[in-house]
Amino acid sequence: MRKTILLILTIVFAAAAVFSGCANDQQAVSSGEQGQRPVLKVGMDASYPPFGSQDSASNDYVGFDVDIIKAIGEVEGFDVSISNRAFDGLIPALQSRDIDVAINDITITDERKKNVDFTERYYIAGLGVVVKADNDTIKTAKDLEGKKLGVSIGSTGEEAARKIPGADVRVFNAINEAFLEVQNGGVDAVINDIPTNEYYVSHTNNKNVRVAEVALTQEDLGIAVLKGNTEVLQKLNDGLATIKKNGKFREIYQKWFGKEPPQELLQ
């Protein structure tokens, strides 16, 4: 009996040692190995160029948002580990602590503020419309009434589309799916952020689509963290302020949008 008890105790202590090692390893991943910089887990939907996408040759994540979060990390002393997630899964991933930061062309809204905290704005955006090149029927917001509209799930484009009288809203998991659907004639228009619309139209391999001269809203974009995570939020805001002052923000903005950032964004 005593031998049995001793054997059981030996197994228990051995298992405890293994799990203790695993816990220490997990802590090392989030805090950085001794002498190395801490790593923040960053989530984004890599289907939103020029904000975020995945390079087909290198598989690296590239885009305005990628460069911004890396530049903030550089001045604040942390590295980033980026994971690709569906847009509507970003806030739940913050809430479950699966990621530390979400940066993905995310509009700051009162509804989202109930669940996450946002940095100061880092981009001034707005909702626009993409249609087939030969579609000359959509010239104003009113022309969207009663139309089939493509949007990405959980986006402010979806929110706006659902408020349009008589609209048949088709929801897609990724915005590139909605863009393909307007090309194929499955929807009359796509409602989405203007910079992404312009980037898509200018980089698509055909000339079957165009950006309609319709601006529905003006929106501020922010970087999101778990509500109450003041430590990370402060680092992000401090880093954002620094790169706006030292010229790095302007450099990144020009790289991805081909123009100077508005002065009000630099303040």
C-alpha positions in Angstrom: 0.0 0.0 0.0 2.8 2.4 1.0 4.6 1.5 -2.3 1.5 2.3 -4.2 1.1 5.7 -2.5 4.8 6.5 -3.1 4.3 5.6 -6.8 1.3 7.8 -7.1 3.0 10.7 -5.4 6.0 10.3 -7.7 3.7 10.5 -10.8 1.9 13.5 -9.4 5.1 15.5 -8.7 6.5 14.5 -12.1 3.3 15.7 -13.8 3.4 19.0 -11.8 7.0 19.6 -12.9 6.0 19.1 -16.6 3.0 21.5 -16.4 5.1 24.0 -14.5 7.6 24.0 -17.4 4.8 24.4 -19.9 3.4 27.4 -18.0 6.9 29.0 -17.9 7.2 28.5 -21.6 3.8 30.1 -22.3 4.9 33.1 -20.2 8.1 33.3 -22.1 6.2 33.6 -25.4 4.1 36.5 -24.3 6.8 38.3 -22.3 9.8 37.6 -24.5 12.8 35.4 -23.6 15.2 36.9 -21.1 17.0 39.8 -22.9 14.5 39.9 -25.7 11.7 42.3 -26.4 8.1 41.4 -25.4 5.8 40.3 -28.1 2.2 41.6 -28.7 -0.2 39.3 -30.4 -1.9 41.3 -33.2 -5.0 40.2 -35.1 -6.1 41.4 -38.5 -8.2 40.2 -41.5 -5.6 40.1 -44.2 -8.0 40.7 -47.0 -8.2 44.5 -46.7 -5.5 46.0 -48.9 -4.0 48.6 -48.6 -4.5 48.2 -44.8 -3.6 44.6 -44.6 -3.0 41.6 -46.9 -0.6 38.6 -47.3 2.1 38.7 -49.9 1.7 35.7 -52.2 5.4 35.2 -52.7 6.7 35.6 -49.2 3.5 34.9 -47.2 4.4 38.0 -45.1 1.7 40.3 -43.9 2.0 43.7 -45.6 0.0 46.9 -45.6 -0.6 50.3 -43.9 -1.8 48.7 -40.7 1.1 46.3 -40.6 3.7 49.1 -41.0 1.9 51.3 -38.4 1.8 48.6 -35.7 5.4 47.6 -36.3 6.5 51.3 -36.2 4.8 51.8 -32.9 6.4 48.6 -31.6 9.8 49.9 -32.7 9.6 53.1 -30.7 7.8 51.5 -27.7 10.1 48.5 -27.4 7.9 45.5 -28.4 7.7 43.1 -31.4 4.5 41.9 -33.0 3.2 38.5 -33.9 0.4 38.9 -36.5 -2.4 36.3 -37.1 -5.0 36.3 -39.8 -8.6 36.2 -38.6 -12.0 36.9 -39.9 -13.0 40.6 -39.3 -16.0 39.7 -37.2 -13.8 37.5 -35.0 -11.4 40.3 -34.0 -13.3 41.7 -31.0 -14.2 38.3 -29.7 -10.5 37.3 -29.9 -9.7 40.4 -27.8 -12.3 39.5 -25.3 -11.0 35.9 -25.0 -7.5 37.3 -24.7 -6.4 35.3 -27.7 -4.9 38.5 -29.1 -3.6 41.6 -27.4 -4.3 44.1 -30.3 -6.7 44.3 -33.2 -5.8 46.6 -36.1 -7.8 46.2 -39.3 -9.4 49.4 -40.7 -11.6 49.3 -37.6 -14.0 52.2 -37.3 -14.4 53.7 -33.9 -18.1 53.5 -32.9 -20.0 53.8 -29.7 -21.3 50.3 -30.1 -17.7 48.8 -30.3 -16.6 51.0 -27.4 -18.9 48.9 -25.2 -16.5 46.0 -25.6 -13.1 47.4 -26.5 -11.0 50.5 -26.0 -9.6 52.4 -28.9 -6.4 54.4 -29.4 -6.5 57.9 -30.9 -7.5 57.8 -34.6 -4.8 56.9 -37.0 -6.8 57.2 -40.2 -9.8 59.3 -41.4 -11.9 57.1 -43.7 -15.4 56.9 -45.0 -17.8 54.5 -46.7 -18.0 54.5 -50.5 -19.4 52.3 -53.3 -18.0 50.0 -55.9 -20.1 49.1 -59.0 -19.6 47.5 -62.4 -17.9 49.8 -64.8 -21.0 50.0 -67.1 -23.4 50.7 -64.2 -24.4 54.4 -64.4 -27.5 54.1 -62.3 -25.9 54.7 -58.9 -24.8 58.3 -58.5 -26.2 59.2 -55.1 -26.9 57.4 -51.8 -30.6 57.4 -52.7 -29.9 55.4 -55.8 -28.8 52.5 -53.5 -32.4 52.0 -52.3 -33.9 48.7 -53.4 -30.6 47.4 -54.7 -28.6 44.3 -54.0 -25.7 45.4 -51.8 -22.6 43.4 -51.0 -20.8 43.9 -47.6 -18.3 42.2 -45.3 -19.7 40.7 -42.1 -19.5 42.8 -39.0 -18.4 45.9 -40.9 -19.7 49.5 -40.8 -20.6 48.9 -44.4 -23.0 46.2 -43.3 -24.5 48.6 -40.7 -25.0 51.3 -43.3 -26.4 49.0 -45.9 -29.1 47.7 -43.5 -30.4 51.2 -43.0 -31.0 51.8 -46.8 -34.7 51.4 -47.6 -35.5 48.3 -49.5 -31.9 47.1 -49.9 -31.2 43.4 -50.3 -28.1 43.0 -48.2 -25.8 40.2 -49.1 -23.2 39.5 -46.4 -19.7 38.0 -47.2 -17.0 36.6 -44.9 -14.3 38.6 -46.7 -14.6 41.9 -48.7 -12.8 40.4 -51.7 -15.7 37.9 -52.0 -18.1 40.9 -52.2 -15.9 42.6 -54.9 -16.0 39.4 -57.0 -19.7 39.3 -56.7 -20.2 42.8 -58.0 -17.9 41.9 -60.9 -20.1 38.8 -61.6 -23.3 40.8 -61.4 -24.5 39.0 -58.3 -24.9 42.4 -56.4 -25.5 45.9 -57.8 -22.9 47.5 -55.5 -20.5 47.0 -52.7 -20.4 49.3 -49.7 -17.0 49.4 -48.1 -14.2 51.8 -46.9 -13.2 54.2 -49.6 -9.4 53.5 -49.5 -9.9 49.7 -49.8 -12.4 50.3 -52.7 -9.9 52.6 -54.5 -7.0 50.1 -54.0 -9.1 47.2 -55.3 -10.3 49.0 -58.4 -6.8 50.2 -59.3 -5.2 46.8 -58.7 -7.8 44.4 -60.2 -6.8 42.6 -63.3 -9.8 43.8 -65.3 -11.6 47.0 -65.8 -15.1 45.6 -65.1 -15.5 47.7 -61.9 -15.2 51.3 -60.8 -15.6 53.5 -57.7 -18.9 55.4 -57.8 -18.8 59.0 -56.8 -20.8 58.3 -53.6 -19.4 59.0 -50.1 -21.8 57.8 -47.4 -19.9 58.7 -44.2 -16.7 60.0 -42.7 -15.2 57.7 -40.1 -12.2 57.6 -37.7 -10.2 54.4 -37.5 -8.5 53.2 -34.3 -6.5 50.4 -32.9 -8.5 48.2 -30.5 -7.5 46.5 -27.2 -9.4 44.7 -24.6 -11.5 47.1 -22.5 -9.6 48.1 -19.5 -6.2 47.2 -20.8 -4.8 50.6 -20.0 -1.1 49.5 -20.1 -1.2 48.4 -23.8 -3.5 51.2 -24.8 -1.0 53.8 -23.3 1.9 52.2 -25.2 0.0 52.3 -28.5 -1.1 55.9 -28.0 2.4 57.0 -27.0 4.0 55.2 -29.9 1.4 56.6 -32.3 2.1 60.1 -31.1 5.9 59.6 -31.5 5.7 58.3 -35.1 3.5 61.2 -36.0 6.1 63.6 -34.6 9.2 62.0 -36.0 7.9 61.7 -39.6 7.6 57.9 -39.7 3.8 58.1 -39.9 3.9 60.5 -42.8 6.4 58.1 -44.6 4.1 55.1 -44.1 1.0 57.1 -45.2 2.7 58.2 -48.4 3.9 54.7 -49.2 0.4 53.2 -49.1 -1.8 56.0 -50.2 0.5 58.1 -52.5 -0.3 61.4 -50.8 0.3 63.5 -47.7 -1.8 62.6 -44.6 -4.4 65.3 -43.7 -3.0 67.8 -41.2 -5.8 67.2 -38.8 -4.6 63.5 -38.5 -1.1 64.6 -37.5 -2.3 66.7 -34.5 
